[in-house]
Protein backbone atom coordinates (compact mmCIF):
# COMPACT_ATOMS: atom_id res chain seq x y z
CA UNK A 1 0.00 0.00 0.00
CA UNK A 2 1.28 3.47 -0.90
CA UNK A 3 1.56 6.13 1.78
CA UNK A 4 0.77 9.83 1.36
CA UNK A 5 2.13 10.56 4.85
CA UNK A 6 5.77 9.60 5.22
CA UNK A 7 6.82 8.46 8.66
CA UNK A 8 9.69 7.00 10.65
CA UNK A 9 9.66 4.22 13.24
CA UNK A 10 11.82 4.76 16.32
CA UNK A 11 13.03 1.84 18.44
CA UNK A 12 15.73 2.10 21.14
CA UNK A 13 17.42 -1.10 22.32
CA UNK A 14 19.91 -1.76 25.12
CA UNK A 15 22.05 -4.70 26.17
CA UNK A 16 19.59 -6.39 28.53
CA UNK A 17 16.96 -7.00 25.84
CA UNK A 18 16.16 -10.51 24.63
CA UNK A 19 17.48 -10.99 21.04
CA UNK A 20 14.56 -13.20 20.00
CA UNK A 21 12.00 -10.70 21.30
CA UNK A 22 13.90 -7.92 19.54
CA UNK A 23 13.88 -9.86 16.27
CA UNK A 24 10.14 -10.48 16.53
CA UNK A 25 9.47 -6.80 17.27
CA UNK A 26 11.37 -5.66 14.15
CA UNK A 27 9.76 -8.36 12.04
CA UNK A 28 6.31 -7.09 13.06
CA UNK A 29 7.25 -3.69 11.59
CA UNK A 30 8.63 -5.17 8.38
CA UNK A 31 5.40 -7.15 7.88
CA UNK A 32 3.05 -4.15 8.10
CA UNK A 33 0.36 -3.67 5.45
CA UNK A 34 1.62 -0.08 5.30
CA UNK A 35 5.39 -0.01 5.65
CA UNK A 36 7.26 2.91 7.21
CA UNK A 37 9.64 5.03 5.16
CA UNK A 38 12.49 4.43 7.60
CA UNK A 39 13.21 2.45 10.76
CA UNK A 40 15.56 4.08 13.26
CA UNK A 41 17.29 1.72 15.69
CA UNK A 42 19.02 3.52 18.55
CA UNK A 43 21.70 1.41 20.18
CA UNK A 44 21.50 2.73 23.72
CA UNK A 45 25.06 1.88 24.68
CA UNK A 46 27.05 -1.23 23.66
CA UNK A 47 24.89 -4.26 22.87
CA UNK A 48 25.48 -7.99 23.18
CA UNK A 49 26.79 -9.86 20.14
CA UNK A 50 23.38 -11.47 19.59
CA UNK A 51 21.55 -8.13 19.63
CA UNK A 52 24.13 -6.61 17.29
CA UNK A 53 23.62 -9.54 14.93
CA UNK A 54 19.87 -8.90 14.83
CA UNK A 55 20.49 -5.26 13.89
CA UNK A 56 23.09 -6.12 11.23
CA UNK A 57 20.95 -8.86 9.66
CA UNK A 58 18.01 -6.50 9.13
CA UNK A 59 20.28 -3.65 8.04
CA UNK A 60 21.91 -5.89 5.42
CA UNK A 61 18.57 -7.18 4.18
CA UNK A 62 16.91 -3.74 4.00
CA UNK A 63 19.81 -1.26 3.65
CA UNK A 64 17.69 1.67 2.47
CA UNK A 65 15.09 1.23 5.22
CA UNK A 66 17.20 1.12 8.38
CA UNK A 67 19.07 3.96 10.05
CA UNK A 68 21.28 2.95 12.99
CA UNK A 69 22.16 5.46 15.72
CA UNK A 70 24.97 4.38 18.07
CA UNK A 71 25.31 5.88 21.55
CA UNK A 72 28.59 5.33 23.38
CA UNK A 73 26.90 4.67 26.71
CA UNK A 74 23.47 3.74 28.01
CA UNK A 75 21.44 6.92 28.59
CA UNK A 76 17.94 5.46 29.08
CA UNK A 77 14.94 5.26 26.78
CA UNK A 78 13.92 8.90 26.99
CA UNK A 79 17.25 10.42 26.01
CA UNK A 80 17.80 7.64 23.46
CA UNK A 81 14.50 8.60 21.86
CA UNK A 82 15.58 12.24 21.77
CA UNK A 83 18.63 11.20 19.72
CA UNK A 84 16.48 9.08 17.43
CA UNK A 85 14.04 11.93 16.91
CA UNK A 86 16.86 14.25 15.90
CA UNK A 87 17.84 11.73 13.22
CA UNK A 88 14.28 11.16 11.95
CA UNK A 89 13.74 12.22 8.33
CA UNK A 90 10.00 12.75 8.76
CA UNK A 91 7.78 14.69 11.13
CA UNK A 92 5.50 11.75 11.93
CA UNK A 93 7.35 9.26 14.13
CA UNK A 94 5.94 5.93 15.33
CA UNK A 95 7.24 4.46 18.57
CA UNK A 96 8.01 0.78 18.96
CA UNK A 97 9.29 -1.11 22.00
CA UNK A 98 11.98 -3.70 21.43
CA UNK A 99 9.98 -6.62 22.85
CA UNK A 100 6.40 -5.99 21.68
CA UNK A 101 4.60 -6.95 18.49
CA UNK A 102 2.73 -4.51 16.24
CA UNK A 103 -0.29 -6.02 14.54
CA UNK A 104 0.00 -6.07 10.72
CA UNK A 105 -2.56 -3.28 10.20
CA UNK A 106 -1.30 -0.94 12.93
CA UNK A 107 0.29 1.72 10.73
CA UNK A 108 -2.37 1.50 8.06
CA UNK A 109 -5.13 2.28 10.57
CA UNK A 110 -3.22 5.03 12.37
CA UNK A 111 -1.94 6.78 9.25
CA UNK A 112 -5.35 6.65 7.59
CA UNK A 113 -6.84 8.33 10.66
CA UNK A 114 -4.13 11.00 10.64
CA UNK A 115 -4.78 11.73 6.96
CA UNK A 116 -8.36 12.61 7.84
CA UNK A 117 -7.48 14.40 11.09
CA UNK A 118 -4.32 16.45 10.52
CA UNK A 119 -4.99 18.38 13.74
CA UNK A 120 -4.04 15.32 15.80
CA UNK A 121 -0.55 15.63 17.32
CA UNK A 122 -0.40 12.26 19.12
CA UNK A 123 -2.30 9.09 18.26
CA UNK A 124 -2.30 5.75 20.07
CA UNK A 125 -4.56 2.74 20.53
CA UNK A 126 -5.62 0.02 22.92
CA UNK A 127 -3.36 -3.01 23.34
CA UNK A 128 -3.57 -6.68 24.16
CA UNK A 129 -1.06 -8.14 26.61
CA UNK A 130 0.49 -11.59 26.42
CA UNK A 131 2.66 -13.78 28.60
CA UNK A 132 5.43 -16.05 27.26
CA UNK A 133 4.08 -16.46 23.72
CA UNK A 134 2.12 -13.93 21.60
CA UNK A 135 -0.89 -16.24 21.28
CA UNK A 136 -1.23 -16.46 25.08
CA UNK A 137 -3.16 -13.21 25.44
CA UNK A 138 -4.08 -12.59 29.06
CA UNK A 139 -5.63 -9.12 29.11
CA UNK A 140 -6.43 -5.92 27.25
CA UNK A 141 -5.35 -2.44 28.32
CA UNK A 142 -8.01 0.08 27.38
CA UNK A 143 -7.34 3.81 27.28
CA UNK A 144 -9.71 6.78 26.75
CA UNK A 145 -10.39 7.70 23.14
CA UNK A 146 -11.20 11.40 22.82
CA UNK A 147 -8.88 14.30 23.61
CA UNK A 148 -11.07 15.54 26.45
CA UNK A 149 -11.14 12.10 28.09
CA UNK A 150 -7.39 11.67 27.59
CA UNK A 151 -6.65 15.04 29.20
CA UNK A 152 -8.66 14.18 32.33
CA UNK A 153 -7.44 10.58 32.58
CA UNK A 154 -3.83 11.72 32.23
CA UNK A 155 -4.00 13.54 35.55
CA UNK A 156 -3.67 10.24 37.45
CA UNK A 157 -2.74 7.49 34.97
CA UNK A 158 -0.89 7.48 31.68
CA UNK A 159 -3.66 8.04 29.10
CA UNK A 160 -1.90 6.49 26.13
CA UNK A 161 -0.14 3.18 25.54
CA UNK A 162 3.36 4.36 24.73
CA UNK A 163 4.24 1.47 22.39
CA UNK A 164 1.29 2.40 20.14
CA UNK A 165 2.16 6.07 19.66
CA UNK A 166 2.64 8.04 16.47
CA UNK A 167 3.42 11.69 17.16
CA UNK A 168 4.63 14.81 15.40
CA UNK A 169 8.34 15.32 16.00
CA UNK A 170 8.08 19.10 15.94
CA UNK A 171 5.42 19.04 18.68
CA UNK A 172 7.61 16.84 20.88
CA UNK A 173 10.49 19.28 20.58
CA UNK A 174 8.16 22.25 21.23
CA UNK A 175 7.85 21.02 24.83
CA UNK A 176 11.54 20.20 25.15
CA UNK A 177 11.46 16.52 24.21
CA UNK A 178 12.06 13.80 26.77
CA UNK A 179 13.43 14.88 30.14
CA UNK A 180 16.44 13.36 31.88
CA UNK A 181 14.17 11.27 34.09
CA UNK A 182 14.75 7.71 35.28
CA UNK A 183 11.08 6.82 35.54
CA UNK A 184 7.91 7.68 33.62
CA UNK A 185 9.69 9.75 30.97
CA UNK A 186 6.99 8.89 28.42
CA UNK A 187 4.16 9.80 30.78
CA UNK A 188 5.92 13.07 31.64
CA UNK A 189 6.28 13.93 27.94
CA UNK A 190 2.59 13.29 27.28
CA UNK A 191 1.61 15.40 30.31
CA UNK A 192 3.76 18.26 29.01
CA UNK A 193 2.16 18.00 25.58
CA UNK A 194 -1.38 17.83 26.98
CA UNK A 195 -0.65 20.77 29.24
CA UNK A 196 0.60 22.73 26.21
CA UNK A 197 -2.69 22.20 24.39
CA UNK A 198 -1.60 19.57 21.89
CA UNK A 199 -4.30 17.26 20.56
CA UNK A 200 -4.40 13.55 21.42
CA UNK A 201 -6.53 10.67 20.18
CA UNK A 202 -6.64 6.91 20.77
CA UNK A 203 -8.10 4.37 18.35
CA UNK A 204 -10.36 1.75 19.86
CA UNK A 205 -8.56 -1.05 18.00
CA UNK A 206 -5.90 -3.13 19.74
CA UNK A 207 -2.93 -2.49 17.45
CA UNK A 208 -0.02 -3.79 19.55
CA UNK A 209 0.39 -7.07 21.41
CA UNK A 210 2.56 -6.18 24.42
CA UNK A 211 4.68 -8.45 26.60
CA UNK A 212 3.31 -8.57 30.14
CA UNK A 213 2.77 -10.96 33.04
CA UNK A 214 4.52 -11.36 36.39
CA UNK A 215 7.78 -9.97 35.03
CA UNK A 216 6.12 -6.60 34.50
CA UNK A 217 4.29 -6.60 37.82
CA UNK A 218 7.59 -7.22 39.62
CA UNK A 219 8.85 -3.84 38.36
CA UNK A 220 5.97 -2.02 40.05
CA UNK A 221 6.96 -2.49 43.68
CA UNK A 222 9.39 -1.12 46.22
CA UNK A 223 10.25 2.11 47.99
CA UNK A 224 12.30 3.35 45.04
CA UNK A 225 9.26 3.08 42.77
CA UNK A 226 7.17 5.04 45.31
CA UNK A 227 9.71 7.88 45.38
CA UNK A 228 9.87 7.93 41.58
CA UNK A 229 6.10 8.22 41.30
CA UNK A 230 6.00 10.97 43.93
CA UNK A 231 8.57 12.91 41.92
CA UNK A 232 6.67 12.37 38.68
CA UNK A 233 3.38 13.66 40.07
CA UNK A 234 5.19 16.57 41.72
CA UNK A 235 6.41 17.56 38.24
CA UNK A 236 2.77 17.52 37.09
CA UNK A 237 1.88 19.77 40.02
CA UNK A 238 4.74 22.18 39.26
CA UNK A 239 3.61 22.58 35.66
CA UNK A 240 0.01 23.06 36.92
CA UNK A 241 -1.35 20.04 35.09
CA UNK A 242 -2.75 18.80 38.42
CA UNK A 243 -3.76 20.68 41.58
CA UNK A 244 -2.75 20.03 45.19
CA UNK A 245 -5.72 17.74 45.89
CA UNK A 246 -4.93 15.65 42.80
CA UNK A 247 -1.27 15.46 43.83
CA UNK A 248 -2.14 14.11 47.29
CA UNK A 249 -4.74 11.71 45.86
CA UNK A 250 -2.34 10.31 43.28
CA UNK A 251 0.53 9.80 45.69
CA UNK A 252 -1.75 8.16 48.28
CA UNK A 253 -3.31 5.71 45.81
CA UNK A 254 0.02 4.80 44.23
CA UNK A 255 1.61 4.32 47.66
CA UNK A 256 -1.09 1.83 48.66
CA UNK A 257 -0.75 -0.02 45.37
CA UNK A 258 3.01 -0.44 45.83
CA UNK A 259 2.96 -1.76 49.42
CA UNK A 260 0.17 -4.37 49.19
CA UNK A 261 1.07 -8.07 48.67
CA UNK A 262 1.89 -9.19 45.13
CA UNK A 263 -1.14 -11.45 44.86
CA UNK A 264 -3.47 -8.57 45.73
CA UNK A 265 -1.70 -6.17 43.37
CA UNK A 266 -1.99 -8.72 40.58
CA UNK A 267 -5.70 -9.12 41.30
CA UNK A 268 -6.28 -5.35 41.21
CA UNK A 269 -4.45 -5.01 37.89
CA UNK A 270 -6.40 -7.86 36.33
CA UNK A 271 -9.76 -6.92 37.87
CA UNK A 272 -9.78 -3.13 37.70
CA UNK A 273 -6.90 -1.85 35.51
CA UNK A 274 -7.18 -4.37 32.68
CA UNK A 275 -10.01 -6.03 30.76
CA UNK A 276 -10.43 -9.72 30.04
CA UNK A 277 -10.21 -10.87 26.45
Secondary structure by P-SEA (a helix, b strand, c coil): ccccccbbbbbbbcccccaaaaaaaaaaaaaccccccbbbbbccccccaaaaaaaaaaaaaccccbbbbbbcccccaaaaaaaaaaaccccbbbbbccccccccaaaaaaaaaaaacccccbbbbbbcccccccccccbbbbbbccaaaaaaaaccccccccccbbbbaaaaaaaccccccccaaaaaaaaaaaaabbbbbbbccccccccccaaaaaaaccaaaaaaaaaaaaaaaaaccccaaaaaaaaaaaaaaaaccaaaaaaaaaccccccc
